[in-house]
Each structure stands twice: as C-alpha cells, then as structure tokens.
Amino acid sequence: MPNIKIFSGSSHQDLSQKIADRLGLELGKVVTKKFSNQETCVEIGESVRGEDVYIVQSGCGEINDNLMELLIMINACKIASASRVTAVIPCFPYARQDKKDKSRAPISAKLVANMLSVAGADHIITMDLHASQIQGFFDIPVDNLYAEPAVLKWIRENISEWRNCTIVSPDAGGAKRVTSIADRLNVDFALIHKERKKANEVDRMVLVGDVKDRVAILVDDMADTCGTICHAADKLLSAGATRVYAILTHGIFSGPAISRINNACFEAAQCSKCFLGGRSLIHHHLLDYVAWILLCTYPFRFGFTFIYLDPFLAKYPLGPK
C-alpha cells in the first residue's frame, strides 16, 4: 500500500498497532519525550515527503499533554513536506465544552478545532462526537463515525429479549442517537432528563417514556465518573425495568467510576476500546470488551474505503451519516 504512513501518539499505542496490523502496515518511527521542564519533544524518525500521513492520538489519559503532542506531530509532518496529514482522534478532546452555556464560558471545542487546523491537519477522523455541531467548527473535512451498526449487532446477538426492550438515553442530548437505534430495531425509546448542581454531579433525574416489564438498554457516547449512567440504571429499575444494560462508546472511567460500576445494577455493560481508560476494567465481570470501533481510512483515486479492526464488522460498515 504505497504512500501511507501511520504514526502513533503516546495516548493509545495498542489501538494504533491494531490499525496498522489490520492494514498490513508497520507503524511509523516516532520518538516522543519530555524535557526537564516538561516541554513535549517529538522526533519523526523517517521521511514523510510526499506521503499520506495518519496520526492516531486519542483524547484520553493526560489530555493536555496528548493534545499538545498531537499538534506537534501534525506540524512536524506538515513542515517535512507530507502530502496530506490526517488526525485520527477516536475521542475528541474538550468535546463537552461545545457551547457557551453560561456567562463567560469558553467554547473550548472550537479552540481545539482551530489549533488542529493551524497545526496543519488536512482531515479529521473521529468517533461518536459528543455534539455533532463540532464538525462545523472546522474548515477542513471531518468524518464523524458512528458506533450504531456495531451496537445493533451486539444487541441482537447478546440480548435474547431485545424485541421487548426500550432504548434509553441517559440525557436529552443523546435523544437522536437512541431514536435512530430504536427505529432500526423497531422498538420504543425513552430518555432521562437530568439536572446538575455542578459538573459531574447529577441532582435530579426524570424518566420520559415507559420501561415497565421491559429490558432497558442505556446507550451513551461517553462515561466519565459514571454517576449519570449508574443513577439512570437505578431510575430504570425503580420504574419497572426487568433488566438494565449499558452500551458506551468512550469509557473515560475517571475518579470513582470503577467502584460505581462495581456496585451498579447492570446486567452487562459494553464499552469500546477506542479509549485507553477502559483497560483497567477489563477483568470486571460485567464488562465484555470488544474492539468495536476504531477504523482507519485510506484514499483511493475513486474515494474512501473504510477498514475495520475486527472482521465481523465488515457486514456493518461504520461511516458518516
């Protein structure tokens, strides 16, 4: 496969290696290190002149350091005369700060978009953006890929009573996501309206919809401290749900998330591997990790072909809607 170079940032090297293996390529040589004053230093170890470069770096772990590392890698490849630089960002950093929801609040997602563009990125590939309007922050192509086909496959194959289920969004922002899944399964949907006292702390939840005597399947794009998803599960059981499942794209699992998941009432929880934070939960009896999600694209003269980590996803291609 000529003219393709894949480089990995330090955020999720395991995922980068799987993408390279799936494409039959070697990861490009790159050295990242820090000076004594904690400045990030990146050295690209091979020529990228005239090449189509893909840099895989997720918004997980040390987010600020990883973001800065990504920007430096993009710029290093661009000024080394790479033909095109694509940033593959499974979990887009600062995606939750996508609007000015109160006085003097920043729109940090827009700032990140500007930084990526100025650094020299020609194309962005990301996964299940927290807010789809983030695509409009860029003046370069953005592919926001969806986990929905893999979610549908998992539900049909692992939940025997899926025909008598309700797809539930733990917040109003995910309503479009769950209605799309519910329509594909021909089942009902519901959502939970939540009010927060402050960030990462839910004050009150109101269920909108019916889950009585049904299996409830919670679907969300990310789980950070897991307070929302666990409170939502309790709310669904109290409303008469027979069982509760959780399906998450980005498992951030910060703070008390692990203990909350351990004590939650989920029948099962499913999470992608596109976020490194989830690996500490691999041995938890509720979590069955499948490398659903991240894919890499490579250009042909006639367009884009999408390549997936796991062969079973070939029948359910993910891609921009």
C-alpha positions in Angstrom: 0.0 0.0 0.0 2.1 2.9 -1.2 2.3 6.4 0.2 0.7 5.6 3.5 2.4 6.3 6.8 0.7 5.7 10.2 2.2 7.2 13.3 1.1 6.7 16.9 0.9 9.2 19.6 1.5 8.0 23.2 -2.2 8.0 24.2 -3.2 4.6 22.9 -0.4 2.8 21.1 -2.2 -0.6 21.3 -5.1 0.7 19.2 -2.6 2.3 16.7 -0.8 -1.1 16.4 -4.1 -2.9 15.7 -5.0 -0.4 13.0 -1.6 -0.9 11.4 -1.9 -4.7 11.6 -5.3 -4.5 10.0 -3.9 -2.5 7.1 -0.8 -4.7 6.8 1.5 -1.8 7.6 4.2 -1.0 10.0 3.8 1.9 12.4 6.0 4.8 11.5 9.0 5.6 13.6 8.5 8.4 16.1 10.1 9.3 19.4 8.2 11.4 21.9 9.8 12.6 25.1 9.8 15.5 27.6 12.5 17.9 28.5 13.2 18.5 32.2 10.8 21.5 32.2 8.0 19.1 30.8 8.0 20.5 27.3 7.0 17.9 24.7 9.5 16.9 22.1 8.6 14.9 19.0 11.1 13.4 16.5 9.7 11.8 13.3 12.2 9.0 12.6 11.6 8.5 8.8 10.9 10.5 5.7 7.3 11.6 5.1 7.9 13.7 2.0 5.0 13.3 -0.4 3.4 10.7 1.9 -0.2 10.4 3.1 0.2 10.5 6.9 -2.2 9.3 9.5 -1.6 10.2 13.2 -3.6 8.3 15.8 -4.0 10.1 19.1 -7.0 9.8 21.4 -8.2 12.4 23.9 -7.6 10.2 26.9 -5.1 9.9 29.7 -3.1 13.1 30.1 -5.4 15.0 27.8 -3.5 18.3 27.6 -0.1 16.6 27.1 -1.6 14.3 24.4 -3.3 17.1 22.6 0.0 19.1 22.5 1.8 16.1 21.3 -0.7 15.6 18.5 -0.4 19.2 17.4 3.4 19.0 17.3 3.3 15.7 15.4 1.0 17.2 12.8 3.2 20.3 12.4 6.4 18.2 12.2 4.9 16.1 9.4 3.5 19.1 7.6 6.8 21.1 7.5 8.5 17.9 6.5 6.5 18.1 3.2 3.9 15.4 3.9 1.3 15.4 1.1 -1.6 15.2 3.5 -1.9 14.8 7.3 -5.0 13.2 8.8 -5.5 13.2 12.5 -7.4 10.1 13.8 -8.8 11.2 17.1 -11.1 8.4 18.5 -12.3 10.6 21.4 -12.2 14.3 20.6 -10.8 16.3 23.5 -12.8 19.0 25.1 -15.9 17.9 23.2 -18.2 18.6 26.1 -17.3 22.3 26.0 -19.0 22.8 22.7 -21.2 25.8 23.5 -21.5 28.9 25.7 -23.9 27.6 28.3 -23.4 30.4 30.8 -21.8 33.9 31.0 -18.0 34.0 30.3 -17.9 30.3 29.5 -15.3 29.3 26.8 -16.1 27.2 23.7 -13.1 25.0 24.1 -14.0 22.5 21.4 -13.9 25.4 18.9 -10.4 26.3 20.2 -9.2 22.8 19.8 -10.6 22.8 16.2 -8.7 26.0 15.4 -5.5 24.6 16.9 -5.7 21.4 14.8 -6.2 23.4 11.6 -3.4 25.9 12.4 -1.1 23.0 13.2 -1.6 21.7 9.6 -4.2 19.0 9.7 -5.9 18.4 6.4 -8.5 15.9 7.6 -10.0 14.8 10.9 -11.4 11.3 11.7 -13.2 11.0 15.0 -15.8 8.7 16.6 -19.2 9.5 18.1 -18.7 13.2 18.8 -20.4 14.4 21.9 -22.0 17.1 19.9 -22.3 16.8 16.1 -22.1 20.5 15.6 -18.3 20.3 16.4 -17.9 19.3 12.8 -18.9 22.8 11.9 -16.0 24.3 13.9 -13.6 23.1 11.2 -13.0 24.4 7.7 -11.4 21.1 6.7 -13.1 17.7 6.1 -14.3 15.9 9.3 -15.5 12.3 9.4 -17.6 11.7 12.5 -18.0 7.9 12.5 -20.8 6.2 14.3 -20.9 3.0 16.5 -24.5 2.4 15.8 -24.1 -0.6 13.4 -21.9 -2.4 16.0 -24.3 -1.5 18.8 -27.2 -3.0 16.8 -25.2 -6.2 16.1 -24.3 -6.6 19.8 -27.9 -6.1 21.0 -29.3 -8.7 18.5 -26.6 -11.3 19.4 -26.4 -10.8 23.1 -29.8 -9.8 24.4 -32.3 -12.6 23.9 -35.3 -10.3 24.7 -34.2 -7.4 22.5 -37.6 -7.3 20.8 -39.2 -6.4 24.1 -36.7 -3.7 25.0 -36.6 0.1 25.3 -33.5 2.0 24.2 -32.8 4.7 26.7 -30.7 7.9 26.6 -29.4 8.9 30.0 -29.7 12.6 29.0 -31.6 14.7 26.5 -28.5 15.3 24.4 -28.5 11.7 23.3 -32.1 11.5 22.1 -31.2 11.5 18.4 -28.7 8.6 19.0 -31.2 6.4 20.8 -34.1 7.2 18.4 -32.0 6.1 15.5 -31.2 2.8 17.2 -34.7 2.2 18.3 -36.0 2.8 14.8 -33.6 0.2 13.4 -34.7 -2.3 16.0 -38.4 -1.3 15.7 -38.7 -0.9 19.5 -39.6 2.0 21.8 -37.2 4.6 23.2 -37.1 6.7 26.3 -34.9 9.4 27.7 -33.9 10.7 31.1 -33.9 14.4 31.9 -31.1 15.2 34.3 -30.4 18.4 36.3 -26.9 19.1 37.6 -25.8 21.1 40.7 -22.3 21.2 39.2 -20.2 19.3 36.6 -20.0 15.6 37.1 -22.7 15.7 39.8 -26.3 14.9 39.0 -29.0 16.5 41.2 -32.3 15.0 39.9 -33.5 12.6 37.1 -36.9 12.4 35.4 -37.7 9.4 33.1 -39.6 10.3 30.0 -41.1 7.1 28.5 -42.2 3.6 29.6 -39.8 0.8 30.6 -42.2 -1.2 32.8 -41.7 -5.0 32.3 -39.2 -4.4 29.6 -35.4 -4.7 29.2 -33.8 -1.3 29.3 -30.7 -0.6 27.2 -28.8 2.6 28.1 -26.8 4.0 25.2 -24.4 6.9 25.7 -21.4 8.3 23.9 -19.2 8.5 27.0 -19.0 7.6 30.6 -16.7 9.7 32.8 -17.3 9.3 36.5 -20.3 7.0 35.7 -22.6 8.9 38.1 -25.1 9.6 35.3 -25.2 6.1 33.9 -25.4 4.4 37.3 -28.2 6.7 38.6 -30.0 6.2 35.4 -29.9 2.4 35.9 -31.4 2.8 39.4 -34.1 5.0 38.0 -35.0 2.5 35.3 -35.2 -0.4 37.8 -37.4 1.7 40.1 -39.7 2.4 37.0 -40.2 -1.3 36.5 -37.5 -2.4 34.0 -36.7 -6.1 34.3 -33.0 -5.8 33.4 -30.7 -2.9 32.5 -27.8 -3.0 30.0 -25.3 -0.2 29.3 -23.6 0.4 26.0 -20.9 3.1 25.9 -18.6 4.4 23.2 -15.9 6.2 25.2 -15.2 4.7 28.6 -13.3 7.5 30.4 -13.8 6.0 33.8 -12.3 8.7 36.0 -12.5 9.2 39.7 -14.9 6.9 41.4 -16.2 5.3 38.1 -14.8 1.8 38.8 -16.4 1.5 42.2 -19.7 2.8 40.9 -19.7 0.3 38.1 -18.8 -2.5 40.5 -21.8 -1.6 42.7 -24.3 -0.8 39.8 -27.2 -3.0 38.9 -26.3 -3.6 35.3 -26.9 -7.0 33.8 -24.0 -6.2 31.5 -22.0 -3.2 30.3 -20.3 -2.9 26.9 -17.6 -0.5 26.0 -15.3 0.2 23.1 -11.5 0.0 23.1 -11.1 3.4 21.4 -10.4 4.9 24.8 -7.5 3.6 26.8 -9.1 4.5 30.1 -11.2 1.4 29.9 -8.4 -1.1 30.1 -8.4 -1.0 34.0 -11.9 -2.6 33.8 -11.0 -5.5 31.5 -11.3 -8.1 34.3 -14.5 -6.8 35.7 -17.2 -9.5 35.4 -19.7 -7.0 33.9 -17.6 -5.7 31.1 -17.1 -7.7 27.9 -14.6 -5.7 25.8 -14.9 -5.9 22.1 -12.7 -3.8 19.8 -15.8 -2.5 18.0 -14.9 0.7 16.9 -11.9 2.4 15.5 -11.2 2.3 11.9 -8.8 3.9 9.6 -9.4 5.2 6.2 -7.0 5.3 3.3 -7.5 7.1 0.0 -8.0 5.6 -3.4 -8.5 7.6 -6.6 -12.2 6.7 -6.6 -12.9 7.7 -3.0 -12.5 6.4 0.5 -12.6 2.8 1.7 -13.2 2.1 5.3 -11.1 -0.6 7.1 -12.2 -2.0 10.4 -10.3 -3.6 13.3 -12.5 -6.7 13.6 -13.6 -8.8 10.6 -17.1 -9.3 12.0 -17.8 -5.6 11.5 -17.4 -5.9 7.7 -21.1 -6.6 7.3 -21.9 -3.5 9.3 -19.8 -0.7 7.9 -19.4 2.4 10.1 -19.2 5.7 8.4 -20.5 9.3 8.2 -24.3 9.5 8.1 
